[in-house]
Amino acid sequence: MERAQQLKDLSSFMQDRGFVYGPSPEIYGGLAGFFDYGPLGKLLKNNVEAQIRKVFQKNGFFEVECPTVMPRIVWEASGHLGGFTDPLIKDAKGNSYRVDKLIEEHFLKNDLDFDSIKVDGATDEELLKIIADYKIKAPSGEDLIPEITKHNLMMKTTVGLDTESYNRPETATTTYLPFLRYMNFFRDKLPNGVFQIGKAYRNEISPRQYMLRMREFTQAEAQLMLFADQKNDFEKFEKVKDKKLPLWTAEMQEKGGSFINLEANFPGGVPLEKALEKKWLKNKAYAWTLALAYEVFIAMGIPQERIRLRQHNKDEMAFYADDAWDLEINLNTFGWTEVCGIHDRNDYDLSTHSKHSKKDLVAMKEDGTKEIPHILEIAFGTDRPTFALLDIFYDEKEKDEGKTKFDLPYRVAPIPLAVLPLTNKLHEQAYELYTQLQEDFICQYDKSGSVGKRYLRADSIGTPYCVTYDFDTLEDGCITLRDRDTGNQERVKITELKDRLKSLL
């Protein structure tokens, strides 16, 4: 099936079942880049974010929350006002498009190998050459004018009467600013880590890739702060040194090696200790950070065979970065898609904010000297992995038989449990059980139609378990517990049901 049709079917499913609506506001025609999460979509996204929090917190990171609006000086210091831009191109009718995404869409639409060309970090001349060589046109079919301009992505606002300010385009910058407060909280000890989950805004000129390119989105970014010499003296690395990751280095890419070749040479991935020996990774702390990012996405339920870690080449990397890798997911609708960036930012961020704020953003080392800490960052949005779960696990193969399946991982399923009375005559008793289960689980109560049809309805929204209250329940105090994926059914005592469900979920 063509990817365009897959996306059409998926978006229809998401709207019909209450996952995602839009573009929003629909009743006014919609504005590209803005979407509404419906009841099931919000529950799914909440569960994704719960897994993120769980992984970060168990690895020693503390969550913070910072403002989404900051004055101009913050964004001048961070470099966003001067350098946070996208390359734009116009067609003959004056419509504007983001160049890199226009090229990517052309390659995906025509089943061309997008990995065979360099777009990230390419110069304007290189981008125009790709457009000419592959005869790329605007989506409408219009010819493109061979001239590229820059578009700043910042959303400007005014605080009070005249304070020029901007909506944050990421959570990272606002996370750095309370650094001195963090040091007090952590008793002046490094390494330490914080993370933030919250809204960010980017004034995309022509967002078209559905939920992958939004103007308002939720970001989750973790910041590990440490001294430069702690990067290779990093105790936590010992726990992950044998962990295998699907590392696709810049050198492999430059030599034309495909990701498939990587799997052939290193089945299951490359052990992190081996990657350090080969100098594919520069230090233990950064290797650990890559492993942590990978763990986050596995915890969400993304299948490991759908994940790869791709290293930036030198002209793709930010000038201040010592290393940068993207975690990419192979989607049914868009192919390999970047969903997370893992960056060694050196001391750039704290140095530039120290300079502009006139505050010493330094930490004291054991020998009494002061040093500006380095930052290792894991940066991603929560909307993309939410969409990825919908993309990967939605299965419409049995659509003609009315058996649409949504095999979401149980731990992120929006509604983990459905309670079904066998007949309406058992409604009162079944509903009482439902209210008891609601104390511990998000449940759905469904008494309409045959039990078989109700099973199918539960399957179609990803519900892992159904509890059926039947006439035997009145006699033996047991219900029938049905597993979504296996179809297996077992009798469970009502008095033991909550504990059984907690162990399963």
Wavefront OBJ file of the C-alpha trace (Angstrom):
o trace
v 0.000 0.000 0.000
v 1.283 3.463 -0.864
v 2.357 5.555 2.115
v -0.096 8.309 1.217
v -2.990 5.853 1.427
v -1.602 4.400 4.665
v -1.541 7.882 6.197
v -5.074 8.569 4.962
v -6.372 5.345 6.510
v -4.460 5.932 9.745
v -5.664 9.531 10.156
v -9.240 8.414 9.493
v -8.901 5.746 12.205
v -7.388 8.258 14.634
v -10.280 10.676 14.129
v -13.031 8.050 14.184
v -11.776 6.437 17.393
v -11.029 9.675 19.241
v -7.229 9.751 19.136
v -6.360 12.895 17.151
v -8.524 15.504 15.402
v -7.573 18.316 13.108
v -5.973 20.402 11.848
v -7.572 22.547 14.530
v -9.893 24.417 14.798
v -11.808 22.156 12.418
v -15.080 24.127 12.485
v -13.184 27.176 11.169
v -11.346 25.311 8.448
v -8.269 24.351 10.501
v -4.797 25.871 10.790
v -1.901 23.683 9.680
v 0.386 22.485 12.441
v -2.227 22.457 15.224
v -4.057 19.314 16.375
v -6.486 18.272 19.096
v -5.926 15.120 21.119
v -9.228 13.352 21.601
v -10.121 11.304 24.719
v -8.118 8.221 23.692
v -5.250 10.201 22.184
v -4.754 12.191 25.360
v -4.734 9.001 27.441
v -2.173 7.453 25.077
v 0.028 10.551 25.194
v -0.244 10.646 28.994
v 0.957 7.040 29.135
v 3.870 7.817 26.806
v 4.901 10.702 29.051
v 4.492 8.512 32.139
v 7.021 6.058 30.682
v 9.413 8.942 29.951
v 9.164 10.169 33.538
v 9.636 6.660 34.879
v 12.862 6.073 32.931
v 14.387 9.482 33.643
v 13.517 9.404 37.331
v 14.907 5.925 37.921
v 18.143 7.121 36.300
v 18.534 10.021 38.734
v 16.946 12.910 36.796
v 14.588 15.340 38.546
v 11.698 16.973 36.704
v 11.360 20.763 36.556
v 8.841 23.110 34.966
v 9.807 26.476 33.496
v 7.909 29.297 31.717
v 7.047 28.963 28.042
v 7.620 32.699 27.374
v 10.972 34.434 27.876
v 12.213 37.976 27.100
v 14.244 38.753 23.981
v 17.628 38.722 25.751
v 17.296 35.009 26.546
v 16.889 34.120 22.868
v 19.650 36.480 21.816
v 21.965 34.707 24.247
v 20.932 31.223 23.119
v 21.398 32.117 19.442
v 17.817 31.388 18.462
v 16.994 34.906 17.263
v 19.900 34.935 14.856
v 20.200 31.323 13.769
v 16.957 29.437 14.334
v 15.830 29.383 10.715
v 14.491 27.074 8.006
v 15.422 27.196 4.292
v 12.418 28.292 2.211
v 11.649 28.151 -1.488
v 8.699 29.556 -3.452
v 6.798 28.234 -6.435
v 5.738 30.234 -9.459
v 2.498 31.265 -7.723
v 4.317 32.611 -4.661
v 3.540 29.728 -2.275
v 6.369 28.984 0.199
v 7.758 25.589 1.199
v 10.428 24.291 3.534
v 13.138 23.006 1.193
v 14.454 19.988 3.117
v 10.980 18.630 3.798
v 9.864 19.222 0.221
v 12.807 17.115 -0.970
v 12.122 14.411 1.608
v 8.448 14.213 0.625
v 9.402 13.872 -3.050
v 11.747 10.969 -2.277
v 9.193 9.179 -0.095
v 6.373 9.686 -2.599
v 8.462 8.240 -5.427
v 10.036 5.433 -3.322
v 13.539 6.870 -3.773
v 16.377 6.260 -1.308
v 16.394 9.385 0.847
v 19.506 8.146 2.683
v 21.461 8.356 -0.586
v 21.500 12.172 -0.545
v 22.633 14.739 1.996
v 19.982 17.228 3.061
v 20.761 17.973 6.713
v 23.649 20.415 6.753
v 23.551 20.920 2.983
v 24.291 24.374 1.538
v 21.676 26.297 -0.435
v 23.545 25.430 -3.630
v 23.520 21.719 -2.784
v 19.784 21.807 -2.046
v 19.028 23.600 -5.316
v 21.105 21.019 -7.209
v 19.047 18.176 -5.678
v 15.851 19.964 -6.730
v 17.166 20.379 -10.277
v 18.628 16.861 -10.609
v 15.430 15.153 -9.436
v 13.080 17.638 -11.152
v 11.267 18.361 -7.892
v 8.187 20.544 -8.109
v 5.749 22.058 -5.622
v 3.003 19.700 -4.351
v 0.593 21.503 -6.674
v 2.812 20.711 -9.674
v 4.092 24.277 -10.044
v 7.739 24.899 -10.883
v 9.969 26.087 -8.038
v 11.869 29.365 -8.245
v 15.574 28.447 -7.725
v 16.208 30.793 -4.830
v 16.368 29.918 -1.129
v 15.617 32.333 1.708
v 15.715 31.946 5.487
v 12.647 31.953 7.732
v 12.971 32.520 11.503
v 10.891 30.032 13.487
v 10.459 32.108 16.647
v 6.919 33.145 17.679
v 6.996 36.724 18.908
v 4.748 38.158 21.609
v 4.630 41.140 23.991
v 4.611 40.866 27.769
v 2.925 43.756 29.537
v 2.928 46.950 27.494
v 6.259 46.803 25.723
v 8.531 43.894 26.765
v 9.494 42.067 23.586
v 9.341 38.345 24.270
v 9.098 35.020 22.449
v 7.378 31.688 22.934
v 10.061 29.106 23.510
v 10.922 26.938 20.472
v 12.275 24.224 22.808
v 12.287 23.452 26.522
v 16.093 23.191 26.790
v 16.973 26.873 27.032
v 14.498 27.556 29.813
v 15.798 24.464 31.627
v 19.356 25.836 31.736
v 18.487 29.201 33.272
v 17.961 28.112 36.933
v 21.396 26.398 36.934
v 22.578 28.091 40.150
v 19.404 26.933 41.911
v 20.037 23.375 40.746
v 23.532 23.454 42.193
v 22.097 24.483 45.541
v 19.527 21.663 45.355
v 22.179 19.065 44.440
v 24.509 20.377 47.186
v 27.049 21.571 44.592
v 27.656 18.027 43.349
v 28.156 16.966 39.724
v 27.085 15.052 37.705
v 23.416 15.864 38.156
v 20.439 15.818 35.868
v 17.100 17.516 35.292
v 14.411 17.119 32.657
v 11.365 19.035 31.533
v 8.188 18.062 29.677
v 6.204 20.978 28.296
v 4.934 22.981 25.356
v 7.119 24.544 22.682
v 6.254 26.587 19.591
v 7.754 26.944 16.139
v 6.406 29.157 13.405
v 6.742 26.574 10.635
v 6.026 28.120 7.246
v 4.269 25.121 5.687
v 3.886 22.169 8.057
v 2.523 19.222 6.083
v 3.843 15.996 7.636
v 0.782 15.574 9.826
v 1.831 15.257 13.500
v 5.534 15.133 12.662
v 5.662 18.843 11.897
v 3.577 20.869 14.345
v 3.589 24.536 15.294
v 2.620 23.776 18.880
v 3.970 20.561 20.364
v 5.155 18.955 23.579
v 8.857 18.462 24.185
v 10.686 16.272 26.670
v 14.340 17.162 27.206
v 16.818 15.848 29.736
v 20.039 17.643 30.643
v 22.973 15.851 32.247
v 25.410 18.386 33.733
v 28.967 17.345 34.522
v 32.596 18.510 34.432
v 34.600 17.808 31.290
v 36.884 15.316 33.021
v 33.894 13.367 34.353
v 32.889 12.310 30.870
v 35.406 9.473 30.824
v 35.218 8.834 34.550
v 31.532 7.949 34.536
v 30.522 5.180 36.915
v 27.069 4.528 35.417
v 28.653 3.419 32.141
v 29.661 0.088 33.706
v 26.005 -0.941 33.847
v 25.468 -0.399 30.102
v 28.882 -1.165 28.584
v 27.677 -4.477 27.123
v 24.393 -3.035 25.857
v 24.014 -3.313 22.089
v 22.739 -0.302 20.189
v 21.990 0.071 16.447
v 24.740 2.673 15.835
v 25.000 4.006 12.269
v 28.089 6.209 12.286
v 28.848 9.182 10.057
v 31.784 7.225 8.610
v 29.506 4.339 7.634
v 27.137 6.770 5.933
v 29.928 8.573 4.053
v 31.258 5.260 2.744
v 27.824 4.432 1.391
v 27.152 1.688 3.887
v 23.453 1.107 4.442
v 21.850 0.515 7.792
v 21.106 -3.029 6.626
v 24.854 -3.648 6.311
v 25.269 -2.567 9.928
v 22.879 -5.271 11.079
v 24.717 -7.844 8.956
v 28.062 -6.945 10.524
v 26.790 -6.415 14.070
v 23.678 -8.572 14.690
v 21.537 -6.966 17.365
v 23.658 -3.824 17.427
v 27.090 -2.697 18.578
v 28.148 -3.116 22.244
v 28.859 0.316 23.698
v 32.280 -0.735 24.982
v 33.223 -1.826 21.461
v 31.934 1.479 20.047
v 34.273 3.320 22.441
v 37.211 1.100 21.451
v 36.550 1.872 17.784
v 36.280 5.585 18.683
v 32.786 5.768 17.237
v 31.854 7.357 20.573
v 34.125 9.797 22.364
v 33.429 9.180 26.038
v 31.597 6.976 28.531
v 29.095 9.577 29.697
v 27.893 10.241 26.156
v 27.673 6.491 25.458
v 25.514 6.137 28.587
v 23.310 9.000 27.393
v 22.721 7.212 24.071
v 21.751 4.075 25.984
v 19.341 6.101 28.126
v 17.644 7.634 25.066
v 17.270 4.150 23.575
v 15.797 2.872 26.863
v 13.204 5.664 26.863
v 11.833 4.660 23.463
v 11.888 0.949 24.244
v 9.938 1.727 27.433
v 7.290 3.496 25.360
v 6.806 0.278 23.410
v 8.610 1.140 20.161
v 9.904 -2.192 18.738
v 13.704 -2.354 18.766
v 13.811 -3.480 15.124
v 12.196 -0.136 14.211
v 14.936 1.954 15.872
v 18.339 3.141 14.724
v 20.810 5.735 16.008
v 22.312 7.844 13.233
v 25.367 10.042 13.829
v 25.454 13.563 12.376
v 28.225 14.253 9.903
v 30.525 17.182 10.628
v 28.790 19.784 8.450
v 25.409 18.757 9.853
v 26.444 19.299 13.470
v 25.981 22.537 15.392
v 29.236 24.499 15.720
v 29.345 24.053 19.499
v 28.550 20.325 19.534
v 31.220 17.733 20.253
v 28.985 14.916 19.015
v 25.376 14.471 17.936
v 23.228 11.462 17.082
v 19.571 11.175 16.088
v 17.332 8.354 17.195
v 15.167 7.453 14.208
v 12.067 5.255 13.921
v 11.027 3.411 10.770
v 7.394 4.449 10.267
v 4.924 2.814 7.908
v 3.785 6.222 6.640
v 7.017 8.241 6.467
v 9.886 5.739 6.547
v 12.923 6.478 8.742
v 12.001 9.544 10.804
v 14.075 11.496 13.338
v 12.316 11.546 16.693
v 15.109 12.375 19.167
v 18.455 14.176 19.254
v 21.261 13.257 21.651
v 23.861 16.031 21.851
v 27.141 16.714 23.602
v 26.795 20.492 23.910
v 30.121 21.076 25.695
v 29.925 24.180 27.935
v 28.266 26.306 25.237
v 24.887 26.924 26.877
v 26.041 27.866 30.360
v 28.919 29.914 28.899
v 26.706 32.017 26.656
v 24.084 32.613 29.364
v 26.843 33.456 31.827
v 28.165 36.057 29.390
v 24.797 37.667 28.644
v 23.403 37.553 32.192
v 26.673 38.669 33.823
v 26.303 35.780 36.309
v 29.006 33.176 36.975
v 27.338 29.911 36.004
v 30.143 27.795 37.404
v 30.567 24.864 39.780
v 33.317 24.137 42.272
v 35.567 21.128 41.635
v 37.103 19.016 44.405
v 40.457 20.763 43.981
v 38.839 24.142 44.666
v 38.897 25.384 41.067
v 35.783 26.648 39.325
v 34.581 25.405 35.956
v 31.568 25.868 33.699
v 29.942 22.399 33.406
v 29.299 20.615 30.130
v 25.826 19.447 29.158
v 24.757 16.177 27.534
v 21.224 16.470 26.212
v 18.442 14.110 25.188
v 15.881 16.158 23.248
v 12.635 14.947 21.714
v 8.942 15.614 21.449
v 6.242 13.414 22.900
v 3.908 13.873 19.916
v 6.148 11.987 17.490
v 6.482 8.803 19.554
v 2.729 8.959 20.237
v 2.147 9.113 16.489
v 4.753 6.378 15.966
v 2.818 4.006 18.233
v -0.359 4.690 16.268
v 1.489 4.246 12.968
v 3.254 1.003 13.911
v 0.529 -0.877 15.761
v -2.575 0.067 13.771
v -3.479 -2.908 11.578
v -6.302 -2.760 9.071
v -5.635 -6.053 7.265
v -8.962 -7.419 8.426
v -10.919 -4.230 7.805
v -13.350 -5.871 5.375
v -14.354 -8.333 8.107
v -14.837 -5.555 10.650
v -11.824 -6.719 12.645
v -9.624 -3.652 12.804
v -6.847 -4.370 15.320
v -4.774 -1.975 17.388
v -2.088 -4.052 19.080
v -0.618 -1.331 21.291
v 1.854 -2.407 23.976
v -0.228 -3.097 27.072
v 1.648 -0.609 29.272
v 0.672 2.394 27.124
v -2.838 1.337 26.069
v -5.265 4.255 26.670
v -7.926 2.084 28.308
v -6.398 -1.063 29.810
v -9.671 -2.681 30.837
v -13.257 -3.108 29.612
v -16.067 -4.494 31.778
v -18.840 -6.323 29.934
v -22.065 -7.788 31.371
v -23.038 -10.936 29.466
v -26.590 -9.602 29.189
v -28.411 -6.484 30.365
v -29.983 -8.586 33.118
v -26.547 -8.525 34.801
v -26.050 -4.779 34.359
v -26.439 -3.832 38.014
v -23.878 -6.366 39.299
v -21.415 -5.746 36.433
v -21.624 -1.982 36.876
v -20.870 -2.317 40.575
v -17.724 -4.289 39.664
v -16.849 -1.597 37.116
v -17.036 1.158 39.738
v -14.794 -0.870 42.062
v -12.173 -1.386 39.319
v -12.229 2.320 38.444
v -10.520 3.023 41.752
v -7.343 1.430 40.358
v -7.706 1.381 36.562
v -9.001 3.477 33.699
v -11.928 1.322 32.570
v -14.627 1.291 29.946
v -18.092 -0.139 30.528
v -19.829 -1.585 27.462
v -23.201 -3.366 27.496
v -24.363 -2.751 23.911
v -24.470 -5.606 21.378
v -23.186 -9.143 21.481
v -20.130 -9.973 23.583
v -18.232 -10.805 20.380
v -18.876 -7.360 18.948
v -17.873 -5.763 22.221
v -14.605 -7.697 22.154
v -13.964 -6.317 18.658
v -14.700 -2.760 19.804
v -12.237 -3.152 22.657
v -9.622 -4.644 20.304
v -10.002 -1.734 17.876
v -8.895 0.834 20.475
v -6.122 -1.337 21.911
v -7.759 -2.417 25.200
v -5.618 -5.307 26.569
v -8.179 -7.027 28.799
v -11.925 -7.561 28.929
v -13.772 -8.672 32.063
v -17.050 -10.472 31.370
v -19.623 -10.778 34.149
v -21.875 -13.789 33.432
v -24.532 -15.833 35.227
v -21.909 -18.217 36.634
v -20.391 -15.214 38.395
v -23.478 -15.058 40.574
v -22.755 -18.594 41.746
v -18.949 -18.880 41.943
v -17.820 -15.230 42.321
v -15.515 -15.535 39.267
v -15.418 -13.498 36.074
v -13.975 -14.336 32.641
v -10.787 -12.417 31.857
v -9.941 -12.226 28.131
v -6.498 -11.334 26.751
v -6.561 -9.145 23.617
v -3.562 -10.557 21.758
v -3.907 -14.254 22.558
v -7.681 -14.457 22.855
v -7.161 -16.681 25.888
v -9.824 -16.612 28.570
v -9.497 -17.550 32.243
v -11.751 -17.548 35.241
v -10.583 -15.257 38.033
v -12.137 -14.695 41.432
v -13.452 -11.153 41.837
v -11.636 -10.911 45.166
v -8.324 -11.596 43.360
v -9.048 -9.626 40.181
v -7.308 -6.340 41.039
v -4.075 -8.051 42.020
v -4.221 -10.225 38.909
v -4.711 -7.219 36.634
v -1.902 -5.252 38.312
v 0.491 -8.152 37.742
v -0.564 -8.414 34.071
v -0.424 -4.694 33.327
l 1 2 3 4 5 6 7 8 9 10 11 12 13 14 15 16 17 18 19 20 21 22 23 24 25 26 27 28 29 30 31 32 33 34 35 36 37 38 39 40 41 42 43 44 45 46 47 48 49 50 51 52 53 54 55 56 57 58 59 60 61 62 63 64 65 66 67 68 69 70 71 72 73 74 75 76 77 78 79 80 81 82 83 84 85 86 87 88 89 90 91 92 93 94 95 96 97 98 99 100 101 102 103 104 105 106 107 108 109 110 111 112 113 114 115 116 117 118 119 120 121 122 123 124 125 126 127 128 129 130 131 132 133 134 135 136 137 138 139 140 141 142 143 144 145 146 147 148 149 150 151 152 153 154 155 156 157 158 159 160 161 162 163 164 165 166 167 168 169 170 171 172 173 174 175 176 177 178 179 180 181 182 183 184 185 186 187 188 189 190 191 192 193 194 195 196 197 198 199 200 201 202 203 204 205 206 207 208 209 210 211 212 213 214 215 216 217 218 219 220 221 222 223 224 225 226 227 228 229 230 231 232 233 234 235 236 237 238 239 240 241 242 243 244 245 246 247 248 249 250 251 252 253 254 255 256 257 258 259 260 261 262 263 264 265 266 267 268 269 270 271 272 273 274 275 276 277 278 279 280 281 282 283 284 285 286 287 288 289 290 291 292 293 294 295 296 297 298 299 300 301 302 303 304 305 306 307 308 309 310 311 312 313 314 315 316 317 318 319 320 321 322 323 324 325 326 327 328 329 330 331 332 333 334 335 336 337 338 339 340 341 342 343 344 345 346 347 348 349 350 351 352 353 354 355 356 357 358 359 360 361 362 363 364 365 366 367 368 369 370 371 372 373 374 375 376 377 378 379 380 381 382 383 384 385 386 387 388 389 390 391 392 393 394 395 396 397 398 399 400 401 402 403 404 405 406 407 408 409 410 411 412 413 414 415 416 417 418 419 420 421 422 423 424 425 426 427 428 429 430 431 432 433 434 435 436 437 438 439 440 441 442 443 444 445 446 447 448 449 450 451 452 453 454 455 456 457 458 459 460 461 462 463 464 465 466 467 468 469 470 471 472 473 474 475 476 477 478 479 480 481 482 483 484 485 486 487 488 489 490 491 492 493 494 495 496 497 498 499 500 501 502 503 504 505
